[in-house]
Amino acid sequence: MASLSGLNPRPLSLVLHLIPVAIYGVGRLLLPFPSPKRIWLGARLIWSASGIIFPIMKAEGVRRMFFPATIPTYHLQSFLRMN
C-alpha cells in the first residue's frame, strides 16, 4: 500500500514488486493451455508493465534505483527531501 500511495520513497521496491506481478499475470494467462491469443495478451501485459516502469526508471535514474549505495550521501539526502 505504501508503494501505491506514494509513501515509499524507494523506487526499487516498485520495480521489485511490478516485475513479479507481471510475470504472475503472464503465467496465469498461459496456464493450463497457451493459445496464440493468450500469448498475445501476455506480450501486451509485459509491454504495459514496461510502459509503466521504464519512464520511472528514466526519471529516477538507473544508478539511483539499483545502486543507491553508490550515490554520495549529500545527493541522496537532497533527493529524499524533495519527496
C-alpha positions in Angstrom: 0.0 0.0 0.0 2.9 2.4 0.7 4.1 2.0 -2.9 0.7 2.6 -4.4 0.1 5.7 -2.2 3.5 7.2 -2.9 4.6 7.0 0.7 7.5 4.6 -0.1 10.4 6.8 -1.4 12.3 3.8 -2.8 11.6 3.2 -6.5 13.4 -0.1 -6.4 10.7 -1.6 -4.3 8.2 -0.6 -7.0 10.3 -2.4 -9.6 10.8 -5.5 -7.5 7.0 -5.6 -7.0 5.9 -4.8 -10.5 8.1 -7.5 -12.2 6.8 -10.5 -10.2 3.2 -9.3 -10.6 3.6 -9.0 -14.4 5.2 -12.5 -14.5 2.4 -13.9 -12.4 -0.2 -12.4 -14.7 1.5 -13.9 -17.8 1.8 -17.2 -16.1 -1.9 -17.2 -15.3 -2.7 -16.4 -18.9 -0.6 -19.1 -20.3 -1.6 -21.9 -18.0 -3.1 -24.5 -18.5 -3.1 -24.2 -22.3 -1.4 -21.4 -24.1 -3.0 -20.2 -27.2 -1.9 -17.6 -29.7 -4.5 -15.2 -28.2 -3.2 -15.7 -24.7 0.4 -15.3 -25.8 -0.5 -12.0 -27.4 -2.3 -10.9 -24.3 0.8 -11.9 -22.2 3.0 -9.9 -24.5 0.7 -6.9 -24.2 0.8 -7.3 -20.4 4.6 -7.2 -20.4 4.5 -4.2 -22.8 2.1 -2.3 -20.5 4.2 -3.1 -17.4 7.4 -1.9 -19.1 5.5 1.2 -20.2 4.9 2.0 -16.6 8.3 1.2 -15.1 10.7 2.5 -17.8 9.7 6.1 -17.6 10.0 5.9 -13.8 13.5 4.4 -14.2 14.4 7.1 -16.6 13.2 9.9 -14.3 14.8 8.5 -11.2 18.0 7.3 -12.8 19.1 3.7 -13.1 22.0 4.2 -10.8 19.9 5.7 -8.1 17.3 3.0 -8.4 19.5 -0.1 -8.5 22.7 1.1 -6.8 21.7 3.7 -4.2 24.8 3.0 -2.1 27.0 4.4 -4.8 25.2 7.8 -4.6 27.0 10.3 -2.3 25.0 11.0 0.9 24.5 14.7 0.2 22.9 14.0 -3.1 20.7 11.3 -1.6 19.6 13.5 1.2 18.6 16.3 -1.1 16.6 13.7 -3.2 14.8 12.4 -0.2 13.9 15.9 1.0 12.2 16.5 -2.4 10.0 13.5 -2.0 
